[in-house]
């Protein structure tokens, strides 16, 4: 895997941090800051849980997954990060600044790493980047709040409804495409995969949803909202 400046600029255009910046602006930024590009093989750890987080990471090519790995060896996928996705932005300025999960490469991956000091320098240099960085942090907080809210529901059906309504809000359509696999969805909701599948089949039998693999049609938005208030 060979990564050049053109590859980096192309990937950074997908990053929220560099939103609304033209290629030449991004090139100027790359010349203004110190950074490094690291290549990881499939199955290699970018960071281990409890490692110090001293860099903002942005995926240039490939895919990585933050995973919670237990002493038994079981791993739960928390998220999937692809081209332009960032990691470390919510913890690099925290008091503890350690990774809460292990970051694993699930295919050959290239990542740009920007040190904390360079982020400060960059935000002071470019107001667009500063505003975008604040937006990334705000979105992360909102996402975590929604995750906590989803996990707080008592029944599996409520958790499913909460997640489907979240995807509906993002995709603006009752015919939605799940961005993650059924296994990852079960891990996200904190429920056993067989229980998730069984409840989704029950919901389909009752006419609440229709689904085929990762495509789901919500038959009535208000009914799902009512289930959340039960």
Biotite code that builds the C-alpha atoms (Angstrom):
import biotite.structure as struc

atoms = struc.array([
    struc.Atom([0.000, 0.000, 0.000], chain_id="A", res_id=1, res_name="UNK", atom_name="CA", element="C"),
    struc.Atom([1.497, 3.308, -1.138], chain_id="A", res_id=2, res_name="UNK", atom_name="CA", element="C"),
    struc.Atom([0.071, 6.539, 0.259], chain_id="A", res_id=3, res_name="UNK", atom_name="CA", element="C"),
    struc.Atom([0.953, 9.889, -1.281], chain_id="A", res_id=4, res_name="UNK", atom_name="CA", element="C"),
    struc.Atom([-0.218, 13.439, -0.653], chain_id="A", res_id=5, res_name="UNK", atom_name="CA", element="C"),
    struc.Atom([-3.002, 13.080, -3.221], chain_id="A", res_id=6, res_name="UNK", atom_name="CA", element="C"),
    struc.Atom([-4.386, 10.027, -1.358], chain_id="A", res_id=7, res_name="UNK", atom_name="CA", element="C"),
    struc.Atom([-4.303, 11.933, 1.923], chain_id="A", res_id=8, res_name="UNK", atom_name="CA", element="C"),
    struc.Atom([-6.037, 15.018, 0.516], chain_id="A", res_id=9, res_name="UNK", atom_name="CA", element="C"),
    struc.Atom([-8.712, 12.846, -1.117], chain_id="A", res_id=10, res_name="UNK", atom_name="CA", element="C"),
    struc.Atom([-9.416, 11.062, 2.182], chain_id="A", res_id=11, res_name="UNK", atom_name="CA", element="C"),
    struc.Atom([-9.423, 14.232, 4.267], chain_id="A", res_id=12, res_name="UNK", atom_name="CA", element="C"),
    struc.Atom([-12.184, 15.624, 2.060], chain_id="A", res_id=13, res_name="UNK", atom_name="CA", element="C"),
    struc.Atom([-14.389, 12.880, 3.591], chain_id="A", res_id=14, res_name="UNK", atom_name="CA", element="C"),
    struc.Atom([-13.486, 13.940, 7.131], chain_id="A", res_id=15, res_name="UNK", atom_name="CA", element="C"),
    struc.Atom([-15.851, 16.219, 9.039], chain_id="A", res_id=16, res_name="UNK", atom_name="CA", element="C"),
    struc.Atom([-12.812, 18.046, 10.426], chain_id="A", res_id=17, res_name="UNK", atom_name="CA", element="C"),
    struc.Atom([-11.920, 19.247, 6.925], chain_id="A", res_id=18, res_name="UNK", atom_name="CA", element="C"),
    struc.Atom([-15.499, 19.900, 5.799], chain_id="A", res_id=19, res_name="UNK", atom_name="CA", element="C"),
    struc.Atom([-15.910, 22.804, 3.313], chain_id="A", res_id=20, res_name="UNK", atom_name="CA", element="C"),
    struc.Atom([-12.163, 23.002, 2.632], chain_id="A", res_id=21, res_name="UNK", atom_name="CA", element="C"),
    struc.Atom([-10.904, 22.835, -0.930], chain_id="A", res_id=22, res_name="UNK", atom_name="CA", element="C"),
    struc.Atom([-8.055, 20.570, -1.975], chain_id="A", res_id=23, res_name="UNK", atom_name="CA", element="C"),
    struc.Atom([-5.588, 23.451, -2.074], chain_id="A", res_id=24, res_name="UNK", atom_name="CA", element="C"),
    struc.Atom([-6.594, 24.522, 1.448], chain_id="A", res_id=25, res_name="UNK", atom_name="CA", element="C"),
    struc.Atom([-6.041, 21.005, 2.750], chain_id="A", res_id=26, res_name="UNK", atom_name="CA", element="C"),
    struc.Atom([-2.669, 20.874, 0.972], chain_id="A", res_id=27, res_name="UNK", atom_name="CA", element="C"),
    struc.Atom([-1.676, 24.129, 2.648], chain_id="A", res_id=28, res_name="UNK", atom_name="CA", element="C"),
    struc.Atom([-2.709, 22.704, 6.029], chain_id="A", res_id=29, res_name="UNK", atom_name="CA", element="C"),
    struc.Atom([-0.622, 19.566, 5.473], chain_id="A", res_id=30, res_name="UNK", atom_name="CA", element="C"),
    struc.Atom([2.389, 21.770, 4.773], chain_id="A", res_id=31, res_name="UNK", atom_name="CA", element="C"),
    struc.Atom([1.650, 23.803, 7.921], chain_id="A", res_id=32, res_name="UNK", atom_name="CA", element="C"),
    struc.Atom([1.524, 20.942, 10.452], chain_id="A", res_id=33, res_name="UNK", atom_name="CA", element="C"),
    struc.Atom([3.635, 17.960, 11.421], chain_id="A", res_id=34, res_name="UNK", atom_name="CA", element="C"),
    struc.Atom([1.937, 14.589, 10.976], chain_id="A", res_id=35, res_name="UNK", atom_name="CA", element="C"),
    struc.Atom([2.783, 11.015, 10.119], chain_id="A", res_id=36, res_name="UNK", atom_name="CA", element="C"),
    struc.Atom([1.118, 8.252, 8.134], chain_id="A", res_id=37, res_name="UNK", atom_name="CA", element="C"),
    struc.Atom([1.103, 4.711, 9.519], chain_id="A", res_id=38, res_name="UNK", atom_name="CA", element="C"),
    struc.Atom([0.225, 1.497, 7.655], chain_id="A", res_id=39, res_name="UNK", atom_name="CA", element="C"),
    struc.Atom([-1.405, -1.407, 9.525], chain_id="A", res_id=40, res_name="UNK", atom_name="CA", element="C"),
    struc.Atom([-1.971, -4.979, 8.363], chain_id="A", res_id=41, res_name="UNK", atom_name="CA", element="C"),
    struc.Atom([-5.294, -6.761, 8.779], chain_id="A", res_id=42, res_name="UNK", atom_name="CA", element="C"),
    struc.Atom([-5.750, -7.820, 12.408], chain_id="A", res_id=43, res_name="UNK", atom_name="CA", element="C"),
    struc.Atom([-3.116, -5.412, 13.710], chain_id="A", res_id=44, res_name="UNK", atom_name="CA", element="C"),
    struc.Atom([-3.893, -3.135, 16.659], chain_id="A", res_id=45, res_name="UNK", atom_name="CA", element="C"),
    struc.Atom([-3.583, 0.616, 16.087], chain_id="A", res_id=46, res_name="UNK", atom_name="CA", element="C"),
    struc.Atom([-3.993, 1.201, 19.819], chain_id="A", res_id=47, res_name="UNK", atom_name="CA", element="C"),
    struc.Atom([-4.588, -0.980, 22.864], chain_id="A", res_id=48, res_name="UNK", atom_name="CA", element="C"),
    struc.Atom([-7.130, -0.162, 25.561], chain_id="A", res_id=49, res_name="UNK", atom_name="CA", element="C"),
    struc.Atom([-5.550, 2.057, 28.255], chain_id="A", res_id=50, res_name="UNK", atom_name="CA", element="C"),
    struc.Atom([-2.775, 3.227, 25.878], chain_id="A", res_id=51, res_name="UNK", atom_name="CA", element="C"),
    struc.Atom([-2.109, 6.961, 26.009], chain_id="A", res_id=52, res_name="UNK", atom_name="CA", element="C"),
    struc.Atom([-3.878, 8.877, 23.239], chain_id="A", res_id=53, res_name="UNK", atom_name="CA", element="C"),
    struc.Atom([-1.528, 11.572, 21.982], chain_id="A", res_id=54, res_name="UNK", atom_name="CA", element="C"),
    struc.Atom([-2.712, 11.824, 18.378], chain_id="A", res_id=55, res_name="UNK", atom_name="CA", element="C"),
    struc.Atom([-5.876, 12.442, 16.437], chain_id="A", res_id=56, res_name="UNK", atom_name="CA", element="C"),
    struc.Atom([-6.255, 9.597, 13.953], chain_id="A", res_id=57, res_name="UNK", atom_name="CA", element="C"),
    struc.Atom([-7.974, 9.841, 10.569], chain_id="A", res_id=58, res_name="UNK", atom_name="CA", element="C"),
    struc.Atom([-8.477, 6.780, 8.367], chain_id="A", res_id=59, res_name="UNK", atom_name="CA", element="C"),
    struc.Atom([-6.963, 7.376, 4.925], chain_id="A", res_id=60, res_name="UNK", atom_name="CA", element="C"),
    struc.Atom([-7.620, 3.947, 3.459], chain_id="A", res_id=61, res_name="UNK", atom_name="CA", element="C"),
    struc.Atom([-9.094, 0.709, 4.794], chain_id="A", res_id=62, res_name="UNK", atom_name="CA", element="C"),
    struc.Atom([-11.291, 0.064, 7.846], chain_id="A", res_id=63, res_name="UNK", atom_name="CA", element="C"),
    struc.Atom([-10.769, -0.100, 11.596], chain_id="A", res_id=64, res_name="UNK", atom_name="CA", element="C"),
    struc.Atom([-12.992, -1.092, 14.518], chain_id="A", res_id=65, res_name="UNK", atom_name="CA", element="C"),
    struc.Atom([-12.913, 0.091, 18.130], chain_id="A", res_id=66, res_name="UNK", atom_name="CA", element="C"),
    struc.Atom([-13.404, -3.122, 20.113], chain_id="A", res_id=67, res_name="UNK", atom_name="CA", element="C"),
    struc.Atom([-13.952, -3.953, 23.762], chain_id="A", res_id=68, res_name="UNK", atom_name="CA", element="C"),
    struc.Atom([-11.875, -7.080, 24.372], chain_id="A", res_id=69, res_name="UNK", atom_name="CA", element="C"),
    struc.Atom([-12.617, -9.101, 27.507], chain_id="A", res_id=70, res_name="UNK", atom_name="CA", element="C"),
    struc.Atom([-10.258, -11.382, 29.453], chain_id="A", res_id=71, res_name="UNK", atom_name="CA", element="C"),
    struc.Atom([-12.114, -14.382, 27.998], chain_id="A", res_id=72, res_name="UNK", atom_name="CA", element="C"),
    struc.Atom([-10.970, -13.297, 24.542], chain_id="A", res_id=73, res_name="UNK", atom_name="CA", element="C"),
    struc.Atom([-14.461, -12.238, 23.459], chain_id="A", res_id=74, res_name="UNK", atom_name="CA", element="C"),
    struc.Atom([-14.478, -8.976, 21.501], chain_id="A", res_id=75, res_name="UNK", atom_name="CA", element="C"),
    struc.Atom([-17.442, -6.635, 21.071], chain_id="A", res_id=76, res_name="UNK", atom_name="CA", element="C"),
    struc.Atom([-17.320, -4.216, 18.148], chain_id="A", res_id=77, res_name="UNK", atom_name="CA", element="C"),
    struc.Atom([-18.284, -0.706, 19.205], chain_id="A", res_id=78, res_name="UNK", atom_name="CA", element="C"),
    struc.Atom([-18.130, 1.013, 15.827], chain_id="A", res_id=79, res_name="UNK", atom_name="CA", element="C"),
    struc.Atom([-16.674, 0.741, 12.336], chain_id="A", res_id=80, res_name="UNK", atom_name="CA", element="C"),
    struc.Atom([-14.494, 3.530, 10.955], chain_id="A", res_id=81, res_name="UNK", atom_name="CA", element="C"),
    struc.Atom([-13.844, 3.921, 7.254], chain_id="A", res_id=82, res_name="UNK", atom_name="CA", element="C"),
    struc.Atom([-12.207, 6.463, 4.947], chain_id="A", res_id=83, res_name="UNK", atom_name="CA", element="C"),
    struc.Atom([-12.299, 9.944, 6.513], chain_id="A", res_id=84, res_name="UNK", atom_name="CA", element="C"),
    struc.Atom([-13.435, 8.708, 9.945], chain_id="A", res_id=85, res_name="UNK", atom_name="CA", element="C"),
    struc.Atom([-11.630, 10.013, 13.012], chain_id="A", res_id=86, res_name="UNK", atom_name="CA", element="C"),
    struc.Atom([-10.686, 8.469, 16.341], chain_id="A", res_id=87, res_name="UNK", atom_name="CA", element="C"),
    struc.Atom([-9.151, 9.879, 19.496], chain_id="A", res_id=88, res_name="UNK", atom_name="CA", element="C"),
    struc.Atom([-10.793, 13.289, 19.080], chain_id="A", res_id=89, res_name="UNK", atom_name="CA", element="C"),
    struc.Atom([-12.961, 12.922, 22.188], chain_id="A", res_id=90, res_name="UNK", atom_name="CA", element="C"),
    struc.Atom([-10.175, 11.792, 24.519], chain_id="A", res_id=91, res_name="UNK", atom_name="CA", element="C"),
    struc.Atom([-6.980, 13.480, 23.379], chain_id="A", res_id=92, res_name="UNK", atom_name="CA", element="C"),
    struc.Atom([-7.763, 16.593, 25.442], chain_id="A", res_id=93, res_name="UNK", atom_name="CA", element="C"),
    struc.Atom([-9.290, 14.745, 28.395], chain_id="A", res_id=94, res_name="UNK", atom_name="CA", element="C"),
    struc.Atom([-7.621, 14.496, 31.796], chain_id="A", res_id=95, res_name="UNK", atom_name="CA", element="C"),
    struc.Atom([-6.879, 10.778, 31.459], chain_id="A", res_id=96, res_name="UNK", atom_name="CA", element="C"),
    struc.Atom([-6.417, 10.753, 27.641], chain_id="A", res_id=97, res_name="UNK", atom_name="CA", element="C"),
    struc.Atom([-6.287, 6.948, 27.413], chain_id="A", res_id=98, res_name="UNK", atom_name="CA", element="C"),
    struc.Atom([-8.091, 4.792, 24.874], chain_id="A", res_id=99, res_name="UNK", atom_name="CA", element="C"),
    struc.Atom([-11.292, 3.253, 26.331], chain_id="A", res_id=100, res_name="UNK", atom_name="CA", element="C"),
    struc.Atom([-11.153, 0.456, 23.738], chain_id="A", res_id=101, res_name="UNK", atom_name="CA", element="C"),
    struc.Atom([-8.736, -1.318, 21.421], chain_id="A", res_id=102, res_name="UNK", atom_name="CA", element="C"),
    struc.Atom([-8.596, -0.043, 17.830], chain_id="A", res_id=103, res_name="UNK", atom_name="CA", element="C"),
    struc.Atom([-8.198, -2.954, 15.389], chain_id="A", res_id=104, res_name="UNK", atom_name="CA", element="C"),
    struc.Atom([-7.519, -2.914, 11.666], chain_id="A", res_id=105, res_name="UNK", atom_name="CA", element="C"),
    struc.Atom([-9.955, -5.250, 9.889], chain_id="A", res_id=106, res_name="UNK", atom_name="CA", element="C"),
    struc.Atom([-8.150, -4.888, 6.568], chain_id="A", res_id=107, res_name="UNK", atom_name="CA", element="C"),
    struc.Atom([-4.924, -3.288, 5.380], chain_id="A", res_id=108, res_name="UNK", atom_name="CA", element="C"),
    struc.Atom([-5.285, 0.290, 6.561], chain_id="A", res_id=109, res_name="UNK", atom_name="CA", element="C"),
    struc.Atom([-3.508, 3.624, 6.325], chain_id="A", res_id=110, res_name="UNK", atom_name="CA", element="C"),
    struc.Atom([-4.017, 6.263, 9.018], chain_id="A", res_id=111, res_name="UNK", atom_name="CA", element="C"),
    struc.Atom([-2.803, 9.829, 9.374], chain_id="A", res_id=112, res_name="UNK", atom_name="CA", element="C"),
    struc.Atom([-1.824, 10.724, 12.949], chain_id="A", res_id=113, res_name="UNK", atom_name="CA", element="C"),
    struc.Atom([-1.826, 14.377, 14.037], chain_id="A", res_id=114, res_name="UNK", atom_name="CA", element="C"),
    struc.Atom([-0.249, 15.171, 17.452], chain_id="A", res_id=115, res_name="UNK", atom_name="CA", element="C"),
    struc.Atom([-2.216, 17.110, 20.060], chain_id="A", res_id=116, res_name="UNK", atom_name="CA", element="C"),
    struc.Atom([0.093, 20.136, 19.786], chain_id="A", res_id=117, res_name="UNK", atom_name="CA", element="C"),
    struc.Atom([-0.467, 20.267, 16.014], chain_id="A", res_id=118, res_name="UNK", atom_name="CA", element="C"),
    struc.Atom([-4.247, 20.155, 16.439], chain_id="A", res_id=119, res_name="UNK", atom_name="CA", element="C"),
    struc.Atom([-4.059, 23.195, 18.719], chain_id="A", res_id=120, res_name="UNK", atom_name="CA", element="C"),
    struc.Atom([-1.845, 24.951, 16.188], chain_id="A", res_id=121, res_name="UNK", atom_name="CA", element="C"),
    struc.Atom([-4.170, 24.036, 13.328], chain_id="A", res_id=122, res_name="UNK", atom_name="CA", element="C"),
    struc.Atom([-7.342, 25.195, 15.118], chain_id="A", res_id=123, res_name="UNK", atom_name="CA", element="C"),
    struc.Atom([-5.675, 28.532, 15.907], chain_id="A", res_id=124, res_name="UNK", atom_name="CA", element="C"),
    struc.Atom([-4.609, 28.834, 12.278], chain_id="A", res_id=125, res_name="UNK", atom_name="CA", element="C"),
    struc.Atom([-7.896, 27.946, 10.547], chain_id="A", res_id=126, res_name="UNK", atom_name="CA", element="C"),
    struc.Atom([-11.369, 28.886, 11.830], chain_id="A", res_id=127, res_name="UNK", atom_name="CA", element="C"),
    struc.Atom([-13.071, 26.327, 9.578], chain_id="A", res_id=128, res_name="UNK", atom_name="CA", element="C"),
    struc.Atom([-11.068, 23.507, 11.129], chain_id="A", res_id=129, res_name="UNK", atom_name="CA", element="C"),
    struc.Atom([-11.770, 24.862, 14.625], chain_id="A", res_id=130, res_name="UNK", atom_name="CA", element="C"),
    struc.Atom([-15.532, 24.965, 13.988], chain_id="A", res_id=131, res_name="UNK", atom_name="CA", element="C"),
    struc.Atom([-15.463, 21.525, 12.383], chain_id="A", res_id=132, res_name="UNK", atom_name="CA", element="C"),
    struc.Atom([-13.496, 20.055, 15.288], chain_id="A", res_id=133, res_name="UNK", atom_name="CA", element="C"),
    struc.Atom([-16.052, 21.421, 17.751], chain_id="A", res_id=134, res_name="UNK", atom_name="CA", element="C"),
    struc.Atom([-18.817, 19.910, 15.607], chain_id="A", res_id=135, res_name="UNK", atom_name="CA", element="C"),
    struc.Atom([-17.078, 16.508, 15.715], chain_id="A", res_id=136, res_name="UNK", atom_name="CA", element="C"),
    struc.Atom([-16.932, 16.653, 19.518], chain_id="A", res_id=137, res_name="UNK", atom_name="CA", element="C"),
    struc.Atom([-20.587, 17.721, 19.742], chain_id="A", res_id=138, res_name="UNK", atom_name="CA", element="C"),
    struc.Atom([-21.668, 14.904, 17.427], chain_id="A", res_id=139, res_name="UNK", atom_name="CA", element="C"),
    struc.Atom([-19.690, 12.416, 19.507], chain_id="A", res_id=140, res_name="UNK", atom_name="CA", element="C"),
    struc.Atom([-21.454, 13.564, 22.671], chain_id="A", res_id=141, res_name="UNK", atom_name="CA", element="C"),
    struc.Atom([-24.866, 13.312, 20.986], chain_id="A", res_id=142, res_name="UNK", atom_name="CA", element="C"),
    struc.Atom([-24.044, 9.831, 19.690], chain_id="A", res_id=143, res_name="UNK", atom_name="CA", element="C"),
    struc.Atom([-22.963, 8.642, 23.142], chain_id="A", res_id=144, res_name="UNK", atom_name="CA", element="C"),
    struc.Atom([-26.098, 10.121, 24.716], chain_id="A", res_id=145, res_name="UNK", atom_name="CA", element="C"),
    struc.Atom([-28.249, 8.290, 22.166], chain_id="A", res_id=146, res_name="UNK", atom_name="CA", element="C"),
    struc.Atom([-26.349, 5.038, 22.817], chain_id="A", res_id=147, res_name="UNK", atom_name="CA", element="C"),
    struc.Atom([-26.939, 5.381, 26.566], chain_id="A", res_id=148, res_name="UNK", atom_name="CA", element="C"),
    struc.Atom([-30.611, 6.121, 25.948], chain_id="A", res_id=149, res_name="UNK", atom_name="CA", element="C"),
    struc.Atom([-30.980, 3.073, 23.682], chain_id="A", res_id=150, res_name="UNK", atom_name="CA", element="C"),
    struc.Atom([-29.277, 0.792, 26.209], chain_id="A", res_id=151, res_name="UNK", atom_name="CA", element="C"),
    struc.Atom([-31.510, 2.143, 28.993], chain_id="A", res_id=152, res_name="UNK", atom_name="CA", element="C"),
    struc.Atom([-34.652, 0.651, 27.423], chain_id="A", res_id=153, res_name="UNK", atom_name="CA", element="C"),
    struc.Atom([-35.784, -2.511, 29.195], chain_id="A", res_id=154, res_name="UNK", atom_name="CA", element="C"),
    struc.Atom([-37.072, -4.662, 26.332], chain_id="A", res_id=155, res_name="UNK", atom_name="CA", element="C"),
    struc.Atom([-35.281, -5.847, 23.210], chain_id="A", res_id=156, res_name="UNK", atom_name="CA", element="C"),
    struc.Atom([-38.181, -4.513, 21.125], chain_id="A", res_id=157, res_name="UNK", atom_name="CA", element="C"),
    struc.Atom([-37.736, -1.020, 22.545], chain_id="A", res_id=158, res_name="UNK", atom_name="CA", element="C"),
    struc.Atom([-34.003, -1.136, 21.833], chain_id="A", res_id=159, res_name="UNK", atom_name="CA", element="C"),
    struc.Atom([-34.679, -2.199, 18.241], chain_id="A", res_id=160, res_name="UNK", atom_name="CA", element="C"),
    struc.Atom([-37.265, 0.557, 17.771], chain_id="A", res_id=161, res_name="UNK", atom_name="CA", element="C"),
    struc.Atom([-34.915, 3.174, 19.209], chain_id="A", res_id=162, res_name="UNK", atom_name="CA", element="C"),
    struc.Atom([-32.133, 2.134, 16.837], chain_id="A", res_id=163, res_name="UNK", atom_name="CA", element="C"),
    struc.Atom([-34.388, 1.932, 13.764], chain_id="A", res_id=164, res_name="UNK", atom_name="CA", element="C"),
    struc.Atom([-35.827, 5.392, 14.493], chain_id="A", res_id=165, res_name="UNK", atom_name="CA", element="C"),
    struc.Atom([-32.290, 6.756, 14.797], chain_id="A", res_id=166, res_name="UNK", atom_name="CA", element="C"),
    struc.Atom([-31.379, 5.355, 11.364], chain_id="A", res_id=167, res_name="UNK", atom_name="CA", element="C"),
    struc.Atom([-34.688, 6.660, 9.990], chain_id="A", res_id=168, res_name="UNK", atom_name="CA", element="C"),
    struc.Atom([-33.834, 10.181, 11.212], chain_id="A", res_id=169, res_name="UNK", atom_name="CA", element="C"),
    struc.Atom([-30.460, 10.007, 9.454], chain_id="A", res_id=170, res_name="UNK", atom_name="CA", element="C"),
    struc.Atom([-31.631, 8.487, 6.177], chain_id="A", res_id=171, res_name="UNK", atom_name="CA", element="C"),
    struc.Atom([-34.975, 10.353, 6.014], chain_id="A", res_id=172, res_name="UNK", atom_name="CA", element="C"),
    struc.Atom([-36.747, 7.296, 4.666], chain_id="A", res_id=173, res_name="UNK", atom_name="CA", element="C"),
    struc.Atom([-38.917, 4.518, 6.071], chain_id="A", res_id=174, res_name="UNK", atom_name="CA", element="C"),
    struc.Atom([-36.988, 2.139, 3.813], chain_id="A", res_id=175, res_name="UNK", atom_name="CA", element="C"),
    struc.Atom([-33.645, 2.099, 5.580], chain_id="A", res_id=176, res_name="UNK", atom_name="CA", element="C"),
    struc.Atom([-30.336, 0.361, 5.034], chain_id="A", res_id=177, res_name="UNK", atom_name="CA", element="C"),
    struc.Atom([-28.593, -0.778, 8.187], chain_id="A", res_id=178, res_name="UNK", atom_name="CA", element="C"),
    struc.Atom([-24.987, 0.506, 8.224], chain_id="A", res_id=179, res_name="UNK", atom_name="CA", element="C"),
    struc.Atom([-23.823, -2.468, 10.308], chain_id="A", res_id=180, res_name="UNK", atom_name="CA", element="C"),
    struc.Atom([-24.265, -6.239, 10.277], chain_id="A", res_id=181, res_name="UNK", atom_name="CA", element="C"),
    struc.Atom([-26.834, -8.068, 12.406], chain_id="A", res_id=182, res_name="UNK", atom_name="CA", element="C"),
    struc.Atom([-24.006, -9.267, 14.677], chain_id="A", res_id=183, res_name="UNK", atom_name="CA", element="C"),
    struc.Atom([-22.747, -5.696, 15.131], chain_id="A", res_id=184, res_name="UNK", atom_name="CA", element="C"),
    struc.Atom([-26.293, -4.468, 15.721], chain_id="A", res_id=185, res_name="UNK", atom_name="CA", element="C"),
    struc.Atom([-26.745, -7.034, 18.505], chain_id="A", res_id=186, res_name="UNK", atom_name="CA", element="C"),
    struc.Atom([-23.472, -5.909, 20.086], chain_id="A", res_id=187, res_name="UNK", atom_name="CA", element="C"),
    struc.Atom([-24.468, -2.254, 19.749], chain_id="A", res_id=188, res_name="UNK", atom_name="CA", element="C"),
    struc.Atom([-27.819, -2.912, 21.462], chain_id="A", res_id=189, res_name="UNK", atom_name="CA", element="C"),
    struc.Atom([-26.247, -5.144, 24.105], chain_id="A", res_id=190, res_name="UNK", atom_name="CA", element="C"),
    struc.Atom([-28.457, -8.153, 23.348], chain_id="A", res_id=191, res_name="UNK", atom_name="CA", element="C"),
    struc.Atom([-27.750, -11.748, 22.213], chain_id="A", res_id=192, res_name="UNK", atom_name="CA", element="C"),
    struc.Atom([-27.851, -12.093, 18.436], chain_id="A", res_id=193, res_name="UNK", atom_name="CA", element="C"),
    struc.Atom([-30.430, -14.950, 18.445], chain_id="A", res_id=194, res_name="UNK", atom_name="CA", element="C"),
    struc.Atom([-32.724, -12.849, 20.663], chain_id="A", res_id=195, res_name="UNK", atom_name="CA", element="C"),
    struc.Atom([-32.376, -9.893, 18.297], chain_id="A", res_id=196, res_name="UNK", atom_name="CA", element="C"),
    struc.Atom([-33.225, -12.015, 15.246], chain_id="A", res_id=197, res_name="UNK", atom_name="CA", element="C"),
    struc.Atom([-36.173, -13.635, 17.027], chain_id="A", res_id=198, res_name="UNK", atom_name="CA", element="C"),
    struc.Atom([-37.644, -10.277, 18.055], chain_id="A", res_id=199, res_name="UNK", atom_name="CA", element="C"),
    struc.Atom([-37.217, -8.820, 14.574], chain_id="A", res_id=200, res_name="UNK", atom_name="CA", element="C"),
    struc.Atom([-39.086, -11.813, 13.145], chain_id="A", res_id=201, res_name="UNK", atom_name="CA", element="C"),
    struc.Atom([-41.856, -11.243, 15.697], chain_id="A", res_id=202, res_name="UNK", atom_name="CA", element="C"),
    struc.Atom([-42.048, -7.570, 14.697], chain_id="A", res_id=203, res_name="UNK", atom_name="CA", element="C"),
    struc.Atom([-42.290, -8.568, 11.034], chain_id="A", res_id=204, res_name="UNK", atom_name="CA", element="C"),
    struc.Atom([-45.040, -11.105, 11.804], chain_id="A", res_id=205, res_name="UNK", atom_name="CA", element="C"),
    struc.Atom([-46.977, -8.349, 13.588], chain_id="A", res_id=206, res_name="UNK", atom_name="CA", element="C"),
    struc.Atom([-46.644, -6.016, 10.596], chain_id="A", res_id=207, res_name="UNK", atom_name="CA", element="C"),
    struc.Atom([-44.383, -3.482, 12.328], chain_id="A", res_id=208, res_name="UNK", atom_name="CA", element="C"),
    struc.Atom([-41.473, -3.897, 9.937], chain_id="A", res_id=209, res_name="UNK", atom_name="CA", element="C"),
    struc.Atom([-40.444, -5.796, 6.840], chain_id="A", res_id=210, res_name="UNK", atom_name="CA", element="C"),
    struc.Atom([-36.843, -6.790, 6.270], chain_id="A", res_id=211, res_name="UNK", atom_name="CA", element="C"),
    struc.Atom([-34.562, -8.575, 3.858], chain_id="A", res_id=212, res_name="UNK", atom_name="CA", element="C"),
    struc.Atom([-30.974, -8.900, 5.089], chain_id="A", res_id=213, res_name="UNK", atom_name="CA", element="C"),
    struc.Atom([-29.848, -5.343, 5.946], chain_id="A", res_id=214, res_name="UNK", atom_name="CA", element="C"),
    struc.Atom([-32.773, -3.561, 4.273], chain_id="A", res_id=215, res_name="UNK", atom_name="CA", element="C"),
    struc.Atom([-35.655, -2.753, 6.634], chain_id="A", res_id=216, res_name="UNK", atom_name="CA", element="C"),
    struc.Atom([-38.959, -1.060, 5.903], chain_id="A", res_id=217, res_name="UNK", atom_name="CA", element="C"),
    struc.Atom([-40.624, 0.651, 8.859], chain_id="A", res_id=218, res_name="UNK", atom_name="CA", element="C"),
    struc.Atom([-44.355, 0.230, 8.312], chain_id="A", res_id=219, res_name="UNK", atom_name="CA", element="C"),
    struc.Atom([-45.524, 2.911, 10.770], chain_id="A", res_id=220, res_name="UNK", atom_name="CA", element="C"),
    struc.Atom([-43.219, 5.427, 12.464], chain_id="A", res_id=221, res_name="UNK", atom_name="CA", element="C"),
    struc.Atom([-45.790, 6.387, 15.103], chain_id="A", res_id=222, res_name="UNK", atom_name="CA", element="C"),
    struc.Atom([-46.237, 2.787, 16.232], chain_id="A", res_id=223, res_name="UNK", atom_name="CA", element="C"),
    struc.Atom([-42.485, 2.437, 16.855], chain_id="A", res_id=224, res_name="UNK", atom_name="CA", element="C"),
    struc.Atom([-42.510, 5.716, 18.759], chain_id="A", res_id=225, res_name="UNK", atom_name="CA", element="C"),
    struc.Atom([-45.432, 4.471, 20.869], chain_id="A", res_id=226, res_name="UNK", atom_name="CA", element="C"),
    struc.Atom([-43.476, 1.307, 21.747], chain_id="A", res_id=227, res_name="UNK", atom_name="CA", element="C"),
    struc.Atom([-40.718, 3.488, 23.234], chain_id="A", res_id=228, res_name="UNK", atom_name="CA", element="C"),
    struc.Atom([-43.207, 5.154, 25.582], chain_id="A", res_id=229, res_name="UNK", atom_name="CA", element="C"),
    struc.Atom([-44.661, 1.886, 26.919], chain_id="A", res_id=230, res_name="UNK", atom_name="CA", element="C"),
])
